[in-house]
Amino acid sequence: MNILVTGSTGFIGRYVIPELLKQGHEVTATARNFERAQAMPWFDKVNFVACDLHSTELDPAAFFEVPDILIHMAWPGLPNYKEHFHFENNLFESYYFIKRMTERGLRHLCVIGTCFEYGMKEGCLSEDMPTTPCTSYGLAKDTLRKFIEVLAVKYSFCWKWIRLFYLYGEGQSKNSILEQLKSAIAKGETVFPMSGGEQQRDYLFVEKAAEYIVKISTQTYLQGIFNCSSGEPISIRALVEEYLRKTGQSIKLDLGRYSYPDYEPMVFWGDNEKLKKILRNRNESTD
């Protein structure tokens, strides 16, 4: 299949592209920065189109042929979750791009969502729960999904909404906890300030998340919302301590230096039963 991937040079996109190529798909990749894309190991294996999907001066949909599947991951400005540009700019720019592609005949759409759509709910979060986002980012993503549901009625396309929880791996934001830890160790610091570390999150290795995204996206019979998660919570403190054990590094943790975020519940993780069913079905079909 021919698959168009937006946000191809982002943290997730750079891993999704190799997974698609490994599965034998023809890939058209797009991102704003040509030089950044050119540095990717997959650059010569895809059709790359430099395009700013959030430009107000052009119709980005006009840059592309209609693919068999569109995987839309482009979303600038993260991790500034509270900033209003998420719903003032990103929401509508993504919507109009998707709308124009569906007007031209797109039949299979996959968009990356976020666990922030659930809001302050505690415990195991399933896809059928009502969404109550409390951040600008979560609100914008949740609204885009609702827009797409209505749009699909008019243009008769199949849509998938993949909610990511927490990812880690090479290339992630420097503001993430593990990247800050790595930076502190590299600088020779002896103390690492952090929160109390008791908050529990659902973490997934980015390469595994890319594998799951591709498996969900390319199953054209699927539609709806899918949690992309491990299904197992881990405390931030345990995550940090596990990294130190695995790498043989040593640094004193200054626990409680920072307060807990006011936009996240203390304990939550993703119900991944739908994901596991897809993986079982996929494995059975290839046996």
C-alpha positions in Angstrom: 0.0 0.0 0.0 1.0 3.6 -0.5 1.1 5.4 2.8 1.5 9.1 3.5 3.1 9.9 6.9 3.0 13.4 8.3 5.4 14.5 11.1 7.8 11.9 9.7 10.9 13.4 11.4 9.4 13.7 14.8 10.1 11.5 17.7 7.6 8.9 16.7 7.6 9.4 12.9 11.3 8.5 12.6 10.5 5.1 13.9 7.2 4.6 12.1 8.8 5.0 8.7 11.3 2.1 9.0 8.5 -0.1 10.4 6.3 0.6 7.3 9.2 0.0 5.0 10.0 -3.3 6.7 6.4 -4.3 6.0 6.9 -3.6 2.3 4.8 -0.5 2.0 5.5 2.4 -0.3 6.0 5.5 1.8 5.5 9.2 1.1 6.9 11.1 4.1 6.5 14.8 4.8 7.9 17.3 7.4 8.8 20.9 7.4 12.6 20.6 7.5 14.3 19.0 4.4 17.8 18.9 6.0 16.5 17.1 9.1 14.7 14.6 6.9 17.8 14.1 4.7 19.7 13.0 7.8 17.3 10.2 8.5 18.6 6.7 7.6 15.4 6.0 5.7 15.5 9.2 3.5 16.6 7.4 0.3 13.9 4.8 0.6 10.9 7.0 0.7 9.4 9.8 -1.4 10.0 12.8 0.8 8.0 16.0 0.3 9.0 19.1 2.4 5.8 20.8 3.4 4.5 22.9 6.3 1.1 21.4 6.9 0.4 24.3 9.2 1.1 27.1 6.7 -1.7 29.5 6.1 -0.4 30.5 2.7 -1.0 27.2 0.8 -3.2 24.2 0.5 -0.9 21.4 1.8 -3.2 18.7 0.5 -2.4 19.8 -3.0 1.2 18.6 -2.5 0.3 14.9 -2.3 -1.4 12.2 -4.4 -4.2 10.6 -2.5 -2.6 7.6 -0.6 -4.2 4.3 0.4 -3.6 5.4 4.0 -2.8 8.7 5.7 -1.0 8.4 9.1 -1.3 11.9 10.5 1.3 12.6 13.3 2.3 16.2 12.7 1.6 18.4 15.7 4.0 21.2 16.5 4.7 22.8 19.9 5.0 19.8 22.2 5.5 19.4 25.2 3.8 22.7 26.0 0.6 21.1 26.9 -1.2 24.2 28.3 -0.5 26.6 25.5 -3.6 27.9 23.6 -2.0 27.5 20.1 -3.0 23.8 20.3 -6.7 24.7 19.8 -6.2 28.1 18.2 -3.8 26.9 15.4 -3.0 23.2 15.4 -6.5 21.9 15.7 -7.9 23.8 12.7 -4.9 23.4 10.5 -5.0 19.6 11.1 -8.7 19.5 10.5 -8.6 21.4 7.2 -5.7 19.3 5.9 -7.6 16.1 6.7 -10.8 17.5 5.3 -9.2 18.4 2.0 -7.6 15.0 1.7 -10.9 13.3 2.3 -12.7 15.6 -0.2 -10.1 14.3 -2.8 -11.0 10.7 -2.0 -8.9 9.5 1.0 -10.6 6.4 2.4 -8.3 5.3 5.2 -7.2 7.8 7.9 -5.1 7.2 11.1 -4.5 10.0 13.5 -2.3 10.0 16.7 -4.2 11.0 19.8 -3.2 11.3 23.4 -3.9 10.0 26.9 -4.4 13.7 27.8 -7.9 13.4 26.3 -9.0 11.5 29.4 -8.2 14.4 31.7 -7.9 13.8 35.4 -9.3 10.2 35.5 -7.4 7.8 37.8 -6.8 4.1 37.2 -7.1 1.9 34.1 -8.4 4.0 31.2 -10.4 2.3 28.4 -11.3 3.7 25.0 -15.0 3.9 25.7 -14.6 6.2 28.7 -16.0 9.8 28.3 -13.2 12.3 27.6 -12.7 15.3 29.9 -9.5 17.0 28.9 -8.0 19.6 31.2 -5.1 20.9 29.0 -5.2 22.8 25.8 -3.4 20.0 24.1 -5.8 17.3 25.2 -8.8 19.6 24.3 -7.5 20.2 20.8 -6.8 16.5 20.1 -10.2 15.4 21.6 -12.0 18.0 19.5 -10.1 17.0 16.3 -11.3 13.4 16.9 -14.9 14.6 17.2 -14.5 16.6 14.0 -13.2 13.6 12.2 -16.2 11.4 13.4 -18.6 13.9 11.9 -16.5 14.3 8.7 -16.5 10.6 8.2 -20.2 10.5 8.0 -20.2 12.9 5.0 -17.2 11.6 3.1 -17.5 7.8 4.0 -13.9 7.1 5.0 -12.5 4.7 7.7 -10.8 6.4 10.6 -8.6 5.2 13.4 -7.6 7.2 16.5 -4.5 5.9 18.3 -4.1 7.3 21.8 -0.5 7.3 22.9 0.4 7.3 26.6 4.1 7.8 27.6 7.0 6.9 25.3 10.7 6.7 25.8 13.7 6.1 23.5 16.3 7.8 21.5 15.3 11.1 20.1 12.7 12.1 22.7 12.2 15.6 24.1 15.0 16.9 26.2 12.3 17.9 28.8 11.4 14.2 29.4 12.5 12.7 32.7 15.0 10.2 31.3 16.6 12.7 29.0 17.0 15.1 31.9 18.6 12.3 33.9 21.0 11.4 31.1 22.0 15.1 30.7 22.6 15.4 34.5 24.8 12.3 34.4 26.7 13.5 31.3 27.5 16.8 33.0 28.9 14.9 36.0 26.3 16.1 38.4 26.0 14.2 41.7 22.3 15.0 42.5 19.2 14.7 40.3 16.3 16.9 41.5 12.9 15.5 40.7 9.4 15.2 42.1 8.5 12.6 44.8 8.3 10.1 42.0 5.3 8.3 43.3 3.1 9.2 40.3 2.4 6.1 38.1 2.4 6.3 34.3 2.1 3.9 31.4 5.4 3.8 29.5 6.1 2.1 26.2 9.4 1.9 24.2 9.0 4.1 21.1 10.1 1.4 18.7 7.4 -0.9 20.1 4.8 1.9 19.9 5.8 2.4 16.2 5.2 -1.3 15.6 1.8 -1.0 17.1 0.9 2.1 15.2 1.7 0.4 11.9 -0.2 -2.7 12.8 -3.3 -0.7 13.7 -3.0 1.7 10.7 -2.6 -1.0 8.1 -5.6 -3.1 9.2 -8.1 -1.4 6.9 -11.1 -3.2 8.4 -10.5 -1.5 11.8 -12.2 1.7 12.9 -12.4 3.7 16.1 -10.3 4.5 19.1 -7.3 2.4 20.2 -5.1 2.8 23.2 -1.4 2.4 22.4 -0.1 1.4 25.8 1.7 -1.2 27.8 -1.2 -1.8 30.1 1.1 -1.7 33.1 1.7 1.3 35.4 5.2 2.1 36.7 6.1 4.9 39.1 8.4 7.6 37.9 10.8 6.8 40.7 10.9 3.2 39.6 11.4 4.2 36.0 14.4 6.3 36.9 15.9 3.7 39.3 15.5 1.0 36.6 17.3 3.1 34.1 20.2 3.6 36.5 20.4 -0.1 37.2 20.4 -1.1 33.5 23.1 1.5 32.6 25.2 1.0 35.7 25.0 4.7 36.4 24.9 6.3 39.8 23.4 9.6 40.9 21.6 10.7 44.1 17.9 11.3 43.6 16.7 14.5 45.3 13.1 13.4 45.7 10.4 15.9 46.4 12.3 18.9 45.0 9.5 19.6 42.5 5.8 19.5 42.9 3.6 17.0 41.0 2.0 18.3 37.7 -1.4 19.8 38.3 -2.7 18.5 34.9 -2.2 14.8 35.4 -3.8 12.3 37.9 -1.4 10.5 40.2 -2.1 7.0 38.9 -3.3 6.1 35.5 -2.5 3.6 32.7 -4.1 2.4 29.4 -6.4 -0.5 29.0 -4.8 -2.3 26.0 -7.2 -5.2 25.5 -8.2 -3.9 22.1 -4.6 -3.6 21.1 -3.8 -7.2 22.3 -6.7 -8.6 20.3 -5.4 -6.9 17.1 -1.9 -8.3 17.8 -3.3 -11.8 18.4 -5.3 -11.7 15.2 -2.4 -10.4 13.2 -0.1 -13.1 14.5 -2.7 -15.8 13.8 -3.1 -14.6 10.2 0.6 -14.8 9.5 1.2 -18.3 11.0 
